[in-house]
Amino acid sequence: MMKSFRSIALLEGISTLALYFFAMPMKYIAGDPIYVKNIGMAHGVLFMLYIAFAILNKNPQKWTLKEFAIICLASLFPFATFYIDKKYLQPKEV
């Protein structure tokens, strides 16, 4: 389940960047809102999956409430899910 969560986190991070740095400028500078509609829909679905997988992984990964909150809040900021992947989602060394 963690491997799936890592994939979703990566895609969610990419969709956030695409929305903020491509689709929104295309809407407000070029006047073409179709990118916001399409990328925004994909981002919304990935955001919901990200949060759902965070909830599903909270207990098996033994995340504290603080760690869980950080992981969930990371979905709101560009580049943050990439940090979360490095810090919390990679396989733990034995």
C-alpha positions in Angstrom: 0.0 0.0 0.0 2.9 2.3 0.7 4.2 1.9 -2.9 0.8 3.0 -4.2 0.8 6.0 -1.8 4.3 7.0 -3.0 3.1 6.9 -6.6 0.0 9.0 -5.8 2.1 11.5 -3.8 4.4 11.9 -6.8 1.5 12.4 -9.3 -0.3 14.7 -6.8 2.9 16.9 -6.6 3.3 17.0 -10.3 -0.4 17.9 -10.8 0.0 20.7 -8.2 3.0 22.1 -10.1 1.2 21.8 -13.5 -1.9 23.6 -12.1 0.0 26.4 -10.5 2.8 27.0 -13.0 1.1 26.0 -16.3 -2.7 25.9 -16.2 -3.3 29.0 -14.1 -0.9 31.2 -16.2 -2.5 29.9 -19.3 -5.9 30.9 -17.9 -5.0 34.3 -16.7 -2.3 35.4 -19.2 -3.4 33.6 -22.3 -7.1 33.5 -21.6 -7.5 29.8 -22.1 -9.3 28.2 -19.1 -9.4 24.6 -20.5 -6.1 23.6 -18.9 -7.4 24.6 -15.5 -10.5 22.6 -16.0 -8.7 19.4 -17.1 -5.6 19.6 -14.9 -7.7 20.9 -12.0 -10.0 17.8 -12.2 -7.0 15.4 -12.3 -5.4 17.3 -9.4 -8.7 17.1 -7.4 -8.9 13.3 -7.8 -5.2 12.9 -6.9 -5.6 15.1 -3.9 -8.5 13.0 -2.6 -6.5 9.8 -3.2 -3.5 11.3 -1.4 -5.6 12.1 1.7 -7.3 8.7 1.6 -4.0 6.9 1.3 -2.6 9.0 4.1 -5.5 8.0 6.3 -5.1 4.3 5.4 -1.3 4.4 6.1 -1.4 6.3 9.4 -1.7 3.3 11.7 0.4 0.7 9.8 3.2 3.3 9.5 2.8 4.3 13.2 2.8 8.0 12.3 2.2 10.4 15.2 -0.6 13.0 14.9 2.0 15.6 14.1 3.6 13.5 11.3 0.1 12.7 9.9 -0.8 16.4 9.9 2.4 17.3 8.1 1.9 14.6 5.5 -1.7 15.8 4.9 -0.8 19.5 4.8 2.0 18.8 2.3 -0.6 18.2 -0.4 -1.4 21.9 -0.3 2.0 23.3 -1.2 4.1 23.0 -4.4 7.1 20.6 -4.0 6.0 19.5 -0.5 4.9 16.0 -1.5 8.4 15.4 -2.9 9.8 16.3 0.6 7.3 14.1 2.3 8.3 11.2 0.0 11.9 11.5 1.1 11.2 12.0 4.8 8.2 9.8 5.5 7.3 7.5 2.6 10.5 5.7 1.6 11.1 2.2 3.0 12.6 2.2 6.4 16.0 0.8 6.8 16.3 -2.2 9.1 
